[in-house]
């Protein structure tokens, strides 16, 4: 499987935002995330890191 979990990084802590993410669409000032079950989340932030082997997306608020 190629999905990743998306985490919000704040104060050097990572909080799980959405599991099994398979789609990330960057917009002007936010990210649109969607997982394999069709669950969507919108977060005002930017991708700071992607760890593809670990299936991890790190997002920080803008």
Secondary structure per residue as TSV (DSSP state, phi and psi in degrees):
chain	resnum	aa	ss	phi	psi
A	1	X	-	360.0	147.7
A	2	X	-	-110.8	5.5
A	3	X	-	-71.2	161.6
A	4	X	E	-133.5	161.3
A	5	X	E	-98.7	138.5
A	6	X	E	-101.3	134.1
A	7	X	E	-124.4	144.2
A	8	X	E	-99.2	122.9
A	9	X	E	-97.1	123.7
A	10	X	E	-142.9	132.7
A	11	X	T	51.8	42.7
A	12	X	T	62.3	18.6
A	13	X	E	-118.0	148.4
A	14	X	E	-115.0	124.8
A	15	X	E	-111.5	130.2
A	16	X	E	-65.0	126.0
A	17	X	E	-96.6	-48.7
A	18	X	E	-157.8	134.4
A	19	X	E	-93.1	157.7
A	20	X	E	55.8	42.0
A	21	X	E	-71.0	130.1
A	22	X	E	-122.2	-3.2
A	23	X	E	-144.2	127.8
A	24	X	E	-128.1	120.5
A	25	X	E	-117.6	111.0
A	26	X	E	-76.7	131.2
A	27	X	-	-110.8	-173.0
A	28	X	S	-55.0	-51.6
A	29	X	S	-133.0	19.2
A	30	X	-	-153.8	169.7
A	31	X	E	-116.1	139.8
A	32	X	E	-108.7	118.5
A	33	X	E	-109.0	143.0
A	34	X	E	-141.3	136.5
A	35	X	E	-101.3	180.0
A	36	X	T	-67.7	-13.1
A	37	X	T	-97.9	3.7
A	38	X	S	86.4	4.5
A	39	X	-	-75.4	128.4
A	40	X	E	-114.3	145.7
A	41	X	E	-137.0	143.0
A	42	X	E	-116.9	129.9
A	43	X	E	-133.3	133.9
A	44	X	S	-81.9	103.7
A	45	X	E	178.4	-169.9
A	46	X	E	-141.4	152.2
A	47	X	E	-73.0	125.5
A	48	X	E	-99.9	-36.5
A	49	X	E	-150.4	151.7
A	50	X	E	-133.9	124.9
A	51	X	E	-111.9	92.2
A	52	X	T	-68.4	-37.6
A	53	X	T	-66.5	-35.6
A	54	X	T	-87.8	-2.8
A	55	X	T	57.8	52.4
A	56	X	E	-135.4	131.5
A	57	X	E	-118.6	124.4
A	58	X	E	-106.2	125.2
A	59	X	E	-120.4	140.2
A	60	X	E	-119.5	142.5
A	61	X	E	-65.1	145.1
A	62	X	-	-81.5	360.0
